[in-house]
């Protein structure tokens, strides 16, 4: 049996005896329609191969006797076949960070892989301790993730996996509605939301769509259109999704005067690898110099430090900060 066939079959099988499936059940999921007798026999042959006990009982599939017989994965063997302790730990810890964003996706879609990872992690005391005592906590305020219906996520993933175009109704943040037909070039998870990168034609510029703004999503019968020369990572870096602002191309030379009580922000988490911190003349504050992109997050970050910092340059950023603080100070004059 080809590895590709074995992997696909293992992905279809449940991981517990309670959810064990018959050959007919497996064939229906495999073909995505009511299979013929010949197609069912093909699946039965695959099952027999994977359930073989020739190698000292190390089969990948368990059998629940009865009529008809039912089958499910033998997790210990699948784990030994496919997964290392490091891979299992990565899956489990990554699952913590992704769980909130993908909370609306049916858990049954991802449970076999998580079950296998849990099995591997539990077999090692060291890995189990790490699993129990390491947590990934959201940065910042910990805002709730955008609500995305499970069917929207599933259809978007199916379109990518099966190279099909996607149709959906879209409502922008300003309330403009449209009906879209796009080729999904990729998906990005960012700041509690998921974005689909889509193109409408071979010469169309890619555009990103927030899945929380999509409805009536369907996978089209039309084949996906690949754009020659499209680079997914380069698009992310050059678009607003990387937090860079298009109206400020390139980097800026940033100079800050930072009070001593706030300097730890820059010592512990530098703005860049080229950041330089020096003592200021009064020795109660510091200068921070660095070269960084002008991003969406820059001004909010600097404002969050309040009177702990002063922007020295560039002049445009200094003026912008002054304007924000002047307006904000008016709100509190009556206090």
Secondary structure, DSSP 8 states (H G I E B T S, - for coil): --HHHHHHHHHHS-SSGGG-B-HHHHHHHHHTS---HHHHHHHHHHHHHHT--TTTT--SEEEE-SSS-EEEE-HHHHHHHH--HHHHHHHHHHHHHHHTTTTTS-GGGTHHHHHHHHHHHHH-HHHHHHHHH-----STT--------HHHHHHHHHHHHTTEEEEEEEE-TT--EEEEEEEEEEEEEETTEEEEEEESSTT---EEEEGGGEEEEEEEEEE----TT--HHHHHHHSGGGTB-TTS-SEEEEEEEEEGGGTHHHHHS-SSTT-EEEE-TTSSEEEEEEEEE-BHHHHHHHHHTGGGEEEEE-HHHHHHHHHHHHHHHHHTTT-
